[in-house]
Structure formats: structure tokens, C-alpha cells
Amino acid sequence: ELKGIIIAMLKQQRDSVPFGPFCSAQIDLTTCAGRAWVTFSCSFVDVEFVFRRVTLGVRNMPGDHPADKVKDFIVEVTHEFFGSFMPQGYKLSDIFVAASVDQGGNVVNAWKLVEVAVQLCSAHRLSTSVHWGLGVNGSEGSTENASTCLNPQLREIVHRASSVVKYIRDSSNRRDKFAKGQQD
């Protein structure tokens, strides 16, 4: 069973790092086709210095996503994969060095509730700006949500990336030239 193999890998990682946290976490909330999903994975470098990343859970998360609901998902999945070999009374900070997350305050606060350090991922913000420019997320061609970005330089990049994508998207000639340029 795949889950058993993943648990064995995680236990081996724990055994090879007998002190302190031994992997990092990644979590992302995504809306696709009107349905909200949460994905939780962890990554580590194993004893042979090979980078490993395993998906621990993907679940539909309908409705609102407040921090406590996201936290409950994190705790449940962590216990499911780590509970069999971690000492009783373990904390999530005994497992995870940090959590790399999108810019959503609910996800940031969920990790803070379980006392795991948070690393904000700027790549998420840039990806979101492209989706705004395509009109897939946010208001048509808008970047007003980028104002939540605390880094002014990144906020400017987000706005410009969205504008470039919208500029190309809005003209079939520009889309054709862009596609040809990618092939060359």
C-alpha cells in the first residue's frame, strides 16, 4: 500500500535525524471549476542526499476556509502519517522545520496555531497574478487583491505580470505571435 511506503520513508527520515524537526511542509488551497481543494505535502533530503517530496493529503474543502478549519486538516493528516512513530505528546514543530505557504492569511494563521514557522511563497503570488490576467481568478483582468501583498516590489511585479498576460490574452494576433515565439 502506498500510504505504508510513505510512512516508512518518513520514519526512516525521522530515524536519520534523531533530534529536532526533520522535514518541511507545503500546503495550498486551490479553487478549480468552482470547487475548493487543499493539498498538503512534505519534503526532505534523505540519507542518500536525494530530495523527496510526498503528497500526504488532497481533500475537497467546501465552504469557508478559516484558519481553525485548515489547522484541523493539518493536524489530522500529520497524525495520520506521523502518529505511529512519533513519541506521545509530540508537537507539529517536532516534525516540520517550516511550512511554505501561499499568501493566504488563513493558511499562515493555521500554521501559527500549531506553532510551525511560516515561509511565504512569492511564486504563489506571481502565479495568481497570471491567473488574474487570464481572467481565471479575481475580477476580470484585475490585480486589486495584490494590495494584500506586503512587499511593494513584489506587488509591482504582480501587477505588471497580470497586465502583460491580459495584454497578450486580449488580442488573437498577439496570442498567435506569443505562441510562435515560444515554439522558436
Secondary structure by P-SEA (a helix, b strand, c coil): caaaaaaaaaaaaaaaccccccbbbbbbbbbcccbbbbbbbbbbbccccbbbbbbcbbbbbcccccaaaaaaaaaaaaaacccccccccccccccccbbbbcccaaaaaaaaaabbbbbbbaaaaaaaaaaaaacccccccccccccccccaaaaaaaaaaaaaaaaaaacaaaaaaaaaaaac
